[in-house]
Amino acid sequence: MQPQIILLSKKISPSLLSDLTAEIFNSFVKIVVDVDRKMLAVGGEMHADAEQLLLENGSKQSNLWGANFYPFEPVELRVEYTSFINIRPRDGNTSMMVEDEATRAQIKSLCSELLLGDDDDLA
């Protein structure tokens, strides 16, 4: 059975986020963020699968960034801006890390808005 990947444009319930986190990695969930459409694909085993789902639903490659979200960590440690899908020299990103600070800020903001806010806690 394929791991579940869901598309979000509204806040996820803490219980669904907890379920997605527990499905594969237990401590984190993979996410791909469409910074233009302000959407997330959450879950799955590989960022590429979530990326493909967003592309099939109208996203543009240059707006998609992969990260890992750690819902049980303190707010400042919840987002890890690393994924193989981020290696895109044509878009000005030459490493697995999201290099642009403004893009990282957009990712963090969307995670706060759609996943867990500063005051939310799953622990």
Backbone as a printed PyTorch tensor [residue, N CA C, xyz], in Angstrom:
tensor([[[  0.8240,  -1.1800,   0.0000],
         [  0.0000,   0.0000,   0.0000],
         [  0.8770,   1.2570,   0.0000]],

        [[  0.5670,   2.2040,  -0.8690],
         [  1.3280,   3.4470,  -0.9740],
         [  1.0810,   4.3210,   0.2540]],

        [[  2.1330,   4.9570,   0.7670],
         [  1.9300,   5.9020,   1.8600],
         [  1.0470,   7.0690,   1.3970]],

        [[  0.2460,   7.5580,   2.2940],
         [ -0.6940,   8.6260,   1.9910],
         [  0.0200,   9.9650,   1.8070]],

        [[ -0.3670,  10.6950,   0.7720],
         [  0.0870,  12.0660,   0.5480],
         [ -1.1730,  12.9060,   0.3730]],

        [[ -1.2580,  13.9850,   1.1240],
         [ -2.4350,  14.8380,   0.9960],
         [ -2.0110,  16.2420,   0.5760]],

        [[ -2.8990,  16.9090,  -0.1560],
         [ -2.6840,  18.3000,  -0.5470],
         [ -3.4310,  19.1840,   0.4350]],

        [[ -2.7530,  20.2320,   0.8870],
         [ -3.3440,  21.1460,   1.8570],
         [ -3.3320,  22.5720,   1.3440]],

        [[ -4.4480,  23.2340,   1.5010],
         [ -4.4950,  24.6850,   1.3210],
         [ -5.1760,  25.3190,   2.5320]],

        [[ -5.6170,  24.4500,   3.4720],
         [ -6.1890,  24.8790,   4.7500],
         [ -5.4930,  24.0920,   5.8530]],

        [[ -5.6060,  24.5740,   7.0690],
         [ -4.9210,  23.9510,   8.2010],
         [ -5.3500,  22.4970,   8.4030]],

        [[ -4.3770,  21.6440,   8.6070],
         [ -4.5850,  20.2280,   8.8560],
         [ -4.9510,  20.0350,  10.3340]],

        [[ -5.6870,  18.9870,  10.6360],
         [ -5.9790,  18.6890,  12.0370],
         [ -4.7210,  18.0930,  12.6770]],

        [[ -4.4830,  18.3870,  13.9460],
         [ -3.3240,  17.7950,  14.6260],
         [ -3.3330,  16.2640,  14.5820]],

        [[ -4.5080,  15.6470,  14.6460],
         [ -4.5560,  14.1810,  14.6300],
         [ -4.1460,  13.6190,  13.2630]],

        [[ -4.5630,  14.2600,  12.1710],
         [ -4.1500,  13.8040,  10.8430],
         [ -2.6550,  14.0120,  10.6470]],

        [[ -2.1280,  15.1400,  11.1030],
         [ -0.6810,  15.3710,  11.0100],
         [  0.0790,  14.3120,  11.8020]],

        [[ -0.4110,  13.9900,  12.9680],
         [  0.2200,  12.9590,  13.7890],
         [  0.1900,  11.6090,  13.0750]],

        [[ -0.9400,  11.2730,  12.4540],
         [ -1.0540,  10.0160,  11.7060],
         [ -0.0760,   9.9670,  10.5300]],

        [[  0.0150,  11.0650,   9.7750],
         [  0.9370,  11.1190,   8.6320],
         [  2.3860,  10.9960,   9.0930]],

        [[  2.6920,  11.6120,  10.2140],
         [  4.0520,  11.5480,  10.7640],
         [  4.4010,  10.1180,  11.1680]],

        [[  3.4550,   9.4360,  11.7860],
         [  3.6900,   8.0730,  12.2680],
         [  3.7210,   7.0440,  11.1450]],

        [[  3.1700,   7.3720,   9.9920],
         [  3.0240,   6.3970,   8.9140],
         [  4.3550,   5.8180,   8.4380]],

        [[  5.4090,   6.6420,   8.3910],
         [  6.6960,   6.1360,   7.8920],
         [  7.8520,   6.4440,   8.8410]],

        [[  8.0440,   7.7270,   9.1450],
         [  9.2740,   8.1580,   9.8100],
         [  9.1510,   8.3720,  11.3180]],

        [[  7.9570,   8.4860,  11.8330],
         [  7.6570,   8.6760,  13.2510],
         [  8.0190,  10.0430,  13.8330]],

        [[  9.1550,  10.6040,  13.4810],
         [  9.5410,  11.8900,  14.0650],
         [  9.3360,  13.0700,  13.1230]],

        [[  9.1250,  12.7850,  11.8330],
         [  8.9220,  13.8700,  10.8750],
         [  8.0750,  13.3940,   9.7140]],

        [[  7.6210,  14.3630,   8.9240],
         [  6.8580,  14.0740,   7.7170],
         [  7.4730,  14.8690,   6.5780]],

        [[  7.5200,  14.2770,   5.4070],
         [  8.0400,  14.9810,   4.2290],
         [  6.9690,  15.9320,   3.7090]],

        [[  7.4210,  17.1110,   3.2720],
         [  6.4970,  18.0860,   2.6980],
         [  7.1080,  18.6740,   1.4340]],

        [[  6.2480,  19.0550,   0.5140],
         [  6.6540,  19.8450,  -0.6380],
         [  5.7250,  21.0540,  -0.6570]],

        [[  6.3360,  22.2180,  -0.7490],
         [  5.6070,  23.4750,  -0.6490],
         [  5.5350,  24.1410,  -2.0230]],

        [[  4.3330,  24.5530,  -2.4180],
         [  4.1600,  25.4030,  -3.5920],
         [  4.0610,  26.8280,  -3.0450]],

        [[  5.1480,  27.5780,  -3.1630],
         [  5.1900,  28.9190,  -2.5640],
         [  4.3150,  29.9150,  -3.3150]],

        [[  3.9920,  29.6260,  -4.5640],
         [  3.1310,  30.5190,  -5.3350],
         [  1.6540,  30.2960,  -5.0080]],

        [[  1.2420,  29.0490,  -4.9850],
         [ -0.1680,  28.7070,  -4.7550],
         [ -0.4940,  28.5600,  -3.2660]],

        [[  0.5320,  28.6550,  -2.4200],
         [  0.3800,  28.5380,  -0.9670],
         [ -0.3030,  27.2210,  -0.5810]],

        [[  0.2950,  26.1480,  -1.0940],
         [ -0.1980,  24.7910,  -0.8400],
         [  0.9460,  23.9090,  -0.3630]],

        [[  0.5740,  22.8410,   0.3090],
         [  1.5470,  21.8370,   0.7330],
         [  1.0760,  20.4580,   0.2860]],

        [[  2.0210,  19.6280,  -0.0760],
         [  1.7820,  18.1910,  -0.1930],
         [  2.4970,  17.5810,   1.0000]],

        [[  1.7720,  16.8120,   1.7890],
         [  2.2980,  16.2990,   3.0510],
         [  2.1940,  14.7840,   3.0590]],

        [[  3.3090,  14.1330,   3.4290],
         [  3.3210,  12.6850,   3.5680],
         [  4.1050,  12.0150,   2.4700]],

        [[  4.0770,  10.7130,   2.5070],
         [  4.7960,   9.9240,   1.5170],
         [  6.2080,   9.5890,   1.9430]],

        [[  6.8080,   8.7350,   1.1380],
         [  8.1590,   8.2600,   1.4370],
         [  9.2390,   9.1390,   0.8190]],

        [[  8.9220,   9.7410,  -0.3320],
         [  9.9150,  10.5690,  -1.0330],
         [  9.2930,  11.9070,  -1.4250]],

        [[ 10.1200,  12.9520,  -1.3420],
         [  9.6600,  14.2700,  -1.7670],
         [  9.1900,  14.2490,  -3.2210]],

        [[  9.8430,  13.4510,  -4.0490],
         [  9.5070,  13.4050,  -5.4760],
         [  8.0580,  12.9680,  -5.7040]],

        [[  7.5340,  12.0950,  -4.8430],
         [  6.1430,  11.6510,  -4.9890],
         [  5.1790,  12.8040,  -4.6930]],

        [[  5.4580,  13.5530,  -3.6360],
         [  4.6200,  14.7040,  -3.2830],
         [  4.7540,  15.7940,  -4.3460]],

        [[  5.9620,  15.9700,  -4.8420],
         [  6.2010,  16.9390,  -5.9190],
         [  5.3660,  16.5790,  -7.1490]],

        [[  5.3470,  15.3100,  -7.5140],
         [  4.5840,  14.8580,  -8.6800],
         [  3.0940,  15.1230,  -8.5080]],

        [[  2.5850,  14.8910,  -7.3100],
         [  1.1690,  15.1340,  -7.0390],
         [  0.8330,  16.6220,  -7.2280]],

        [[  1.6970,  17.5040,  -6.7540],
         [  1.4660,  18.9380,  -6.9490],
         [  1.5410,  19.3140,  -8.4260]],

        [[  2.4980,  18.7660,  -9.1500],
         [  2.6170,  19.0510, -10.5850],
         [  1.3590,  18.6000, -11.3350]],

        [[  0.8480,  17.4390, -10.9800],
         [ -0.3720,  16.9230, -11.6090],
         [ -1.5940,  17.7870, -11.2870]],

        [[ -1.4800,  18.5820, -10.2170],
         [ -2.5860,  19.4370,  -9.7950],
         [ -2.3400,  20.9060, -10.1130]],

        [[ -1.4810,  21.1720, -11.1010],
         [ -1.3340,  22.5190, -11.6240],
         [ -0.1840,  23.3590, -11.1120]],

        [[  0.6580,  22.8100, -10.2590],
         [  1.8010,  23.5800,  -9.7680],
         [  2.9000,  23.6630, -10.8230]],

        [[  3.7350,  24.6720, -10.7180],
         [  4.9010,  24.8250, -11.5930],
         [  6.1510,  24.4170, -10.8250]],

        [[  7.0230,  23.6880, -11.5050],
         [  8.2420,  23.1590, -10.9000],
         [  9.0350,  24.2260, -10.1470]],

        [[  9.1860,  25.4020, -10.7270],
         [ 10.0280,  26.4390, -10.1180],
         [  9.4710,  26.9640,  -8.8020]],

        [[  8.2110,  26.6430,  -8.4830],
         [  7.5940,  27.0990,  -7.2310],
         [  7.5910,  26.0350,  -6.1400]],

        [[  8.1270,  24.8520,  -6.4430],
         [  8.0640,  23.7320,  -5.5040],
         [  9.3810,  23.5340,  -4.7650]],

        [[  9.2680,  23.3910,  -3.4510],
         [ 10.4490,  23.2090,  -2.6040],
         [ 10.1750,  22.1180,  -1.5810]],

        [[ 11.1390,  21.2130,  -1.4320],
         [ 11.0060,  20.1170,  -0.4900],
         [ 11.6070,  20.4410,   0.8550]],

        [[ 10.9870,  19.8950,   1.8950],
         [ 11.4750,  20.0830,   3.2610],
         [ 10.9730,  18.9160,   4.1150]],

        [[ 11.4490,  18.8660,   5.3400],
         [ 10.9650,  17.9110,   6.3210],
         [ 10.3850,  18.7020,   7.4750]],

        [[  9.2650,  18.2300,   8.0180],
         [  8.6010,  18.9220,   9.1140],
         [  8.5810,  18.0180,  10.3380]],

        [[  9.1110,  18.5330,  11.4470],
         [  9.2210,  17.8050,  12.7080],
         [  8.2080,  18.3720,  13.7020]],

        [[  6.9860,  17.8320,  13.7400],
         [  5.9330,  18.4350,  14.5560],
         [  6.1590,  18.3550,  16.0610]],

        [[  7.0140,  17.4400,  16.5220],
         [  7.2170,  17.2730,  17.9590],
         [  8.3960,  18.0820,  18.4900]],

        [[  9.0450,  18.8240,  17.6270],
         [ 10.1990,  19.6400,  18.0190],
         [  9.7490,  21.0530,  18.3900]],

        [[ 10.6220,  21.8000,  19.0900],
         [ 10.3120,  23.2100,  19.3550],
         [ 10.1520,  23.9670,  18.0300]],

        [[  9.3810,  25.0360,  18.0570],
         [  9.0340,  25.7910,  16.8470],
         [ 10.2480,  26.0840,  15.9730]],

        [[ 11.3330,  26.5250,  16.5680],
         [ 12.5040,  26.9350,  15.7830],
         [ 13.2260,  25.7730,  15.1080]],

        [[ 12.8880,  24.5400,  15.4770],
         [ 13.5450,  23.3520,  14.9030],
         [ 12.6070,  22.5020,  14.0470]],

        [[ 11.4080,  22.9800,  13.7830],
         [ 10.4180,  22.1490,  13.1010],
         [ 10.6680,  21.9550,  11.6130]],

        [[ 11.2680,  22.9270,  10.9390],
         [ 11.4170,  22.8250,   9.4870],
         [ 12.8820,  22.6100,   9.1200]],

        [[ 13.1300,  21.5700,   8.3210],
         [ 14.4540,  21.2850,   7.7620],
         [ 14.3130,  21.4750,   6.2520]],

        [[ 15.0220,  22.4410,   5.7010],
         [ 14.8460,  22.8800,   4.3100],
         [ 15.7010,  22.0830,   3.3310]],

        [[ 15.6700,  20.7630,   3.4320],
         [ 16.5580,  19.9220,   2.6440],
         [ 15.7800,  18.8530,   1.8740]],

        [[ 16.1130,  18.7160,   0.5790],
         [ 15.5310,  17.6690,  -0.2520],
         [ 16.2960,  17.5930,  -1.5610]],

        [[ 16.3480,  16.4110,  -2.1250],
         [ 16.9690,  16.2560,  -3.4490],
         [ 16.2440,  17.0730,  -4.5100]],

        [[ 14.9330,  17.2600,  -4.3640],
         [ 14.1990,  18.0100,  -5.3930],
         [ 14.5990,  19.4820,  -5.4340]],

        [[ 15.3090,  19.9440,  -4.4150],
         [ 15.7340,  21.3520,  -4.3670],
         [ 16.9720,  21.6310,  -5.2170]],

        [[ 17.6500,  20.5990,  -5.6800],
         [ 18.8410,  20.7950,  -6.5120],
         [ 18.3730,  21.1820,  -7.9050]],

        [[ 18.3450,  22.4980,  -8.1540],
         [ 17.8580,  23.0210,  -9.4320],
         [ 18.6720,  24.2500,  -9.8270]],

        [[ 19.8330,  24.0450, -10.4090],
         [ 20.6670,  25.1880, -10.8040],
         [ 19.9360,  26.1870, -11.7060]],

        [[ 19.0420,  25.7110, -12.5720],
         [ 18.3280,  26.6280, -13.4630],
         [ 17.4300,  27.5910, -12.6900]],

        [[ 17.0570,  27.2120, -11.4530],
         [ 16.2540,  28.0790, -10.6020],
         [ 17.1040,  28.7580,  -9.5330]],

        [[ 18.4220,  28.6970,  -9.6950],
         [ 19.3230,  29.3750,  -8.7720],
         [ 19.5870,  28.6490,  -7.4710]],

        [[ 19.2730,  27.3500,  -7.4120],
         [ 19.5100,  26.5830,  -6.1880],
         [ 20.3970,  25.3900,  -6.5330]],

        [[ 21.6290,  25.4010,  -6.0480],
         [ 22.6040,  24.3880,  -6.4510],
         [ 22.8340,  23.2940,  -5.4170]],

        [[ 22.0820,  23.3140,  -4.3200],
         [ 22.2730,  22.2830,  -3.2950],
         [ 20.9220,  21.7220,  -2.8540]],

        [[ 20.9690,  20.7410,  -1.9710],
         [ 19.7420,  20.1520,  -1.4290],
         [ 19.0200,  21.1300,  -0.5090]],

        [[ 19.7490,  22.0630,   0.0490],
         [ 19.1910,  23.0610,   0.9630],
         [ 18.5210,  24.1770,   0.1650]],

        [[ 17.3660,  24.6460,   0.6260],
         [ 16.7530,  25.8290,   0.0210],
         [ 17.6700,  27.0000,   0.3860]],

        [[ 18.3420,  27.5630,  -0.6170],
         [ 19.3730,  28.5630,  -0.3740],
         [ 18.8240,  29.9770,  -0.1810]],

        [[ 17.7010,  30.2930,  -0.7940],
         [ 17.1530,  31.6410,  -0.7340],
         [ 16.4160,  31.8580,   0.5930]],

        [[ 16.8550,  32.8690,   1.3250],
         [ 16.2750,  33.1420,   2.6440],
         [ 14.7950,  33.5210,   2.5560]],

        [[ 14.4130,  34.2710,   1.5350],
         [ 13.0040,  34.6600,   1.3750],
         [ 12.1280,  33.4310,   1.1120]],

        [[ 12.6340,  32.4800,   0.3410],
         [ 11.8880,  31.2430,   0.0810],
         [ 11.7590,  30.4330,   1.3620]],

        [[ 12.8320,  30.3520,   2.1460],
         [ 12.7530,  29.6440,   3.4340],
         [ 11.7080,  30.2990,   4.3330]],

        [[ 11.6490,  31.6190,   4.3310],
         [ 10.6570,  32.3320,   5.1490],
         [  9.2410,  32.0000,   4.6930]],

        [[  9.0260,  31.9000,   3.3700],
         [  7.7100,  31.5230,   2.8480],
         [  7.3360,  30.1090,   3.2840]],

        [[  8.2900,  29.1960,   3.2120],
         [  8.0580,  27.8090,   3.6190],
         [  7.6880,  27.7590,   5.0990]],

        [[  8.4590,  28.4460,   5.9320],
         [  8.1970,  28.4550,   7.3700],
         [  6.8150,  29.0410,   7.6670]],

        [[  6.4600,  30.1120,   6.9930],
         [  5.1690,  30.7470,   7.1970],
         [  4.0190,  29.8020,   6.8280]],

        [[  4.1420,  29.1280,   5.6900],
         [  3.0960,  28.1870,   5.2750],
         [  2.9990,  26.9950,   6.2250]],

        [[  4.1330,  26.5220,   6.7160],
         [  4.1030,  25.4300,   7.6910],
         [  3.3840,  25.8720,   8.9550]],

        [[  3.6550,  27.0830,   9.3990],
         [  2.9930,  27.6040,  10.5860],
         [  1.4900,  27.7410,  10.3600]],

        [[  1.1320,  28.2160,   9.1850],
         [ -0.2840,  28.4420,   8.8620],
         [ -1.0600,  27.1500,   8.6540]],

        [[ -0.4430,  26.1700,   7.9540],
         [ -1.1880,  24.9780,   7.5470],
         [ -0.9090,  23.7270,   8.3810]],

        [[  0.2240,  23.7010,   9.0670],
         [  0.5400,  22.5160,   9.8800],
         [  0.3710,  22.8450,  11.3500]],

        [[  1.4190,  23.2830,  11.9890],
         [  1.3310,  23.6260,  13.4050],
         [  1.7490,  25.0750,  13.5890]],

        [[  0.9590,  25.8220,  14.2750],
         [  1.3210,  27.1900,  14.6210],
         [  2.2750,  27.2120,  15.7990]],

        [[  2.7330,  28.3920,  16.1640],
         [  3.6990,  28.5410,  17.2500],
         [  3.1790,  27.9670,  18.5670]],

        [[  1.8740,  28.0070,  18.7890],
         [  1.3100,  27.5600,  20.0720],
         [  0.7880,  26.1360,  20.0330]],

        [[  0.7480,  25.5190,  18.8550],
         [  0.2430,  24.1450,  18.7520],
         [  1.2810,  23.1610,  19.2390]],

        [[  0.8240,  22.0660,  19.7710],
         [  1.7310,  21.0620,  20.3250],
         [  1.1040,  19.6900,  20.1680]],

        [[  1.8620,  18.7470,  19.6440],
         [  1.3770,  17.3740,  19.4990],
         [  1.9130,  16.4480,  20.5820]],

        [[  2.8650,  16.9200,  21.3490],
         [  3.5450,  16.0470,  22.3230],
         [  2.6260,  15.4840,  23.3660]]])
